[in-house]
Amino acid sequence: MEYIIHLLILISIWSILGVSLNLVVGYSGLMSVTHAAFFGTGAYATAILITKYNWNFFLTLIVSLAVSMGLSALFGLVLGKFKGDYYALISFGFNIIIFSLFLNWQELTRGPLGISGISRPEILSFSFSNNLHFLILVGCMSLIIFLVAEYVVNSSFGRVLMAIREDEQAISVFGYNTKVYKMIIFMISAGMAALAGSLFASYITFIDPSSFSLSESMFILAIVILGGLANNKGVFWGTVFLILLPEALRFVGFPTDIAAQMRQIVYGLLLLGLMMYRPEGLMGRYKL
Amino acid sequence: MDSIIPQLVVNSIIAGSIYSLVALGFNLIFGVTKLFNMAHGVVSAIGGYTVFFLFKKHGIDLYLAIPLAILFSGFMGYISEKFIFSHMRKKKASGMVMLVASLGLFTALQAVIAILFTSQFQTLSKNVGTTKIYEIYGGIITQTQLLILCSVILITLLLGLTIKFTRFGKAVKAINDDLEVARIVGIDTNRVIAKVFFIGSAIAGVAGIAIGFDTGIEPTMGMNLLFKGVIASIIGGVGNVYGGVFGAFLIAFIENFGIWKISGEWKDTIAFSVLILFLIFKPNGLFKRK
């Protein structure tokens, strides 16, 4: 039972990541592969504030979101100048730069040793230390994120985003400032990823840089592409599949580290196969 | 002369040589396909690991193992073009779709290597620390590194001459300019592109082997190497073969002198900051393609 709760918590956290990245990649057509940077920034903000300054988890969320969104505004400013392959390449670069900050800014992040002893959220002396309670918290958060994302993409704001994705020039002729739209959605998405990061840090109670590398960003991208670009429900199922896959492989008898590599093989080949035969993902509504 | 500068120069030259091998192949392939081939990095790792497999696991002579490994890397590149990228081109897949596909290929192959050879760091040279060492103006260079440098110069020259003087080279240049037109005037574009993939990947394989002998190989080495190659290409001007080599040495010098005063872990940060600055202020690179 504990094990199932654990998996459900992971699915909730990663579906926040997937849904938020889908806003950028799926709905706005911007190939950002730097999501783990925001995920990590959120996680580190919460971890540092809780362990060093004894803040309450819910208070750290404010800082976590603010820092990540500030960072994303900075990245967005640079990324806004580029399109296509170069956009992807620069987003890789940002992820690698942030990753090496986590790794090398030892005074703040304790580098490769990571930060341990992060406590679970507490509110009015009620602690979410029980995994079931934590699951309820994360589940609610991820549901809220899902609804917010659905609201955003169904609003007029979301329609402009999709128009930008289809033909940026055309929509800017109508007087929409496309740069502002792209920036806002990028920041919203980063804030959501930071929330996932804070939840992750306080759930695992220990974080180190390896969770926020470029391959993590690629994994989140794989979730989005597999599930379906511009389809939040599809992204949810993509998360379920890719989170459960290594567990299933382990269940069949592969050792843990091989199961982890097998997952890489499976999602690598899935990405490849999808790109060759179905570039919109399994349930997608938009072709890359 | 107790200064550190000669050593930094030597280090930069060695790093630059290896980066330029990756950049050469990347540029060649990008030139004809306009594809950001992420799988190019893993091909280097394949080269290194093939030597590891043949030479260290089965004791096959180095003079046989290295050429075999280079051919095998080239072959892997050829296969990826033949069975994946050529089909996607036929379907008119967008650059982004091909990029994600190559990313998928990269992820899968890298994991295969990790399963076959474990994720441990391995070195290719049998007797570490006994290679001959030369001193040039206070900078220390090993025999291996000298060999690497020589092979890079040789490969660059050979490639340059091939492109300039052979029919194949002319076909490559024609496809570089315009694939459709090249096809219309009767060039078998798919064959030329497949050959380019073979040559480019073989050169990337050389880079992987060189690293294996210089320091060591690990399954994840491909990503870092690829990015250095890509950064070098962009700085030099994408699709410009010599520009890529120049960019490789430039980035190697910036990296190695950058960590003169700060710790060595910041190398990647420096390299990517340079890339971003270049893309903002000089997006076409130093040498624009004519």
Contacts between the chains, C-beta under 8 A, distances in Angstrom:
chain1	res1	chain2	res2	distance
A	31	B	96	5.6
A	31	B	99	7.6
A	31	B	100	7.9
A	78	B	276	6.3
A	78	B	280	6.7
A	81	B	279	7.9
A	81	B	280	6.6
A	82	B	279	6.9
A	84	B	95	5.8
A	84	B	96	6.0
A	85	B	36	4.7
A	85	B	95	5.4
A	85	B	96	7.0
A	85	B	99	5.9
A	86	B	279	6.5
A	86	B	283	7.8
A	88	B	36	7.5
A	88	B	96	7.2
A	88	B	99	6.1
A	89	B	36	6.9
A	89	B	230	6.7
A	89	B	234	7.9
A	89	B	275	7.9
A	90	B	275	7.6
A	90	B	276	6.1
A	90	B	279	6.4
A	92	B	227	7.1
A	93	B	227	7.9
A	93	B	272	3.9
A	93	B	275	5.8
A	93	B	276	5.9
A	94	B	272	7.8
A	96	B	227	7.3
A	96	B	268	5.5
A	96	B	269	7.6
A	96	B	272	5.6
A	97	B	268	7.6
A	97	B	269	5.1
A	97	B	272	5.3
A	97	B	273	7.0
A	100	B	265	6.5
A	100	B	266	6.6
A	100	B	268	5.4
A	100	B	269	4.8
A	101	B	269	7.5
A	103	B	265	6.5
A	104	B	263	6.9
A	104	B	265	4.5
A	104	B	266	6.2
A	104	B	269	7.9
A	214	B	223	7.0
A	215	B	107	7.5
A	218	B	103	6.4
A	218	B	107	6.5
A	221	B	100	7.7
A	222	B	104	7.8
A	225	B	100	6.6
A	257	B	119	7.7
A	258	B	115	5.9
A	261	B	111	4.2
A	261	B	112	7.9
A	261	B	114	5.0
A	261	B	115	4.9
A	262	B	111	7.3
A	262	B	115	7.6
A	264	B	107	5.3
A	264	B	108	6.8
A	264	B	110	7.0
A	264	B	111	3.6
A	264	B	114	7.9
A	265	B	107	7.8
A	265	B	108	4.8
A	265	B	111	4.6
A	265	B	112	6.2
A	265	B	115	7.8
A	267	B	104	7.5
A	267	B	107	6.8
A	268	B	103	8.0
A	268	B	104	4.6
A	268	B	105	6.6
A	268	B	106	7.1
A	268	B	107	3.4
A	268	B	108	2.9
A	268	B	109	7.5
A	268	B	110	7.9
A	268	B	111	6.7
A	269	B	104	6.7
A	269	B	108	5.0
A	270	B	104	7.1
A	271	B	100	5.9
A	271	B	101	6.8
A	271	B	103	6.5
A	271	B	104	3.0
A	271	B	107	7.2
A	272	B	84	6.9
A	272	B	101	5.1
A	272	B	104	3.8
A	272	B	105	5.3
A	272	B	108	6.9
A	273	B	104	7.9
A	274	B	104	8.0
A	275	B	88	7.2
A	275	B	93	7.1
A	275	B	97	5.0
A	275	B	98	7.3
A	275	B	100	5.2
A	275	B	101	3.6
A	275	B	104	6.6
A	276	B	84	6.7
A	276	B	87	6.5
A	276	B	88	6.1
A	276	B	93	8.0
A	276	B	101	6.4
A	279	B	93	6.9
A	279	B	97	4.9
A	287	B	97	7.7
A	288	B	94	6.3
A	288	B	96	4.8
A	288	B	97	4.8
A	288	B	100	6.6
